[in-house]
Amino acid sequence: SNQRKENGIIKTDPKPESFSNPPPMPRHIQKSNAGKSVIRSRVEHVFADQKSQTGLFVGTVGITRASMRIGLANIVYNMRRFLFLERIRITA
């Protein structure tokens, strides 16, 4: 328990002892987390770029228009990424 009694007053520890030293994570879970982390880091960069373009606010009515707007944002991102990679290839 993370509560103790001092001079008749119940005090709560900020961090219980059970959380201070967790057991080591199994190897298969470590490998799974590493793979997910690689994918997550790649996807989050794309979403961050699209958020800066649209403000992550799709102010349309209807799923069809929202899908169209997100699809156009994906195309714009892919074109900008292609041009960036081409510039790197040309200068290298």
N, C-alpha and C positions, 0 to 999 in steps of 0.2 A: 504494500500500500504506500502511496505517496503522502499520506497524512501522518503526523505525529503530534503528540500532546506535550506542550511545555508550559509548566506553571498553570495548568488548567485551561490553556488556550490551544485550540487545534490549529496547527500550522500545516500548510501544504507545500511540499517540496516542488520547486519549479520543474524538475525533471526526475521522473521515477527511476529507481535503480534498474528496473527491468529493461529500460530503453537505453541505458548508458553504454552497454556493450553488447550489441546484437550478435547472434551467432553468424559465422561466415556463410555466405551464400553458396549454394551448390554450383558446381562447375557448369552444368547444363543450363541453369538459369542465367549465369553470367554470360554465356555465349549467346543466349536468346536476347538478352538485354542489349548486348553490343550490336547485334544485327538490327534490332529495332531502332537503336540510337542513330545508326548511320542513315537509315531511311528517314527518320524523323527530322534530322538536321537538314537533309536535302530538301524535304517538302516544306519545312518552315521558312527557308529562304525564299521559295516561290511565293508563299502566302504573304510574307512580309513585303515583297516587291509589289504584289497586287494590292495590298492594303494601302501602300503609299500612293498608288494610282487612283483607286476608287474610294479610299477611306474605309474599306471593308463595310460599306453600306450600299446594299443593292436596293435602291428606292423604287422598285417597280411593283406593279400589281400583276400577280399571276406567276406561276412557276415557269411558263414558257418564256416569258420576257426575262425573268431572272436567269434562267439557264442560258439564254442567248447572250445576256450581258456578261456572265461569267465565262462563257465560251470565247467571246471576243477579247476579254481580258487575258485569257490563256493564249490566244493567238498573238496578241501584242507582246506578251512576255516572251513567247518563243521566238518571235522575230527580233526583238531586242537582244535576246541571248545569242541568237545566231550571228547577228552583226558584231556583237562583242567578241565572240570566239573567232570570227573571220579576221577582225582587226588584229587579234593576238597572233593568229597564224601568219598573217602577212608580215608583221613586224619581226617575227622570230626567225 
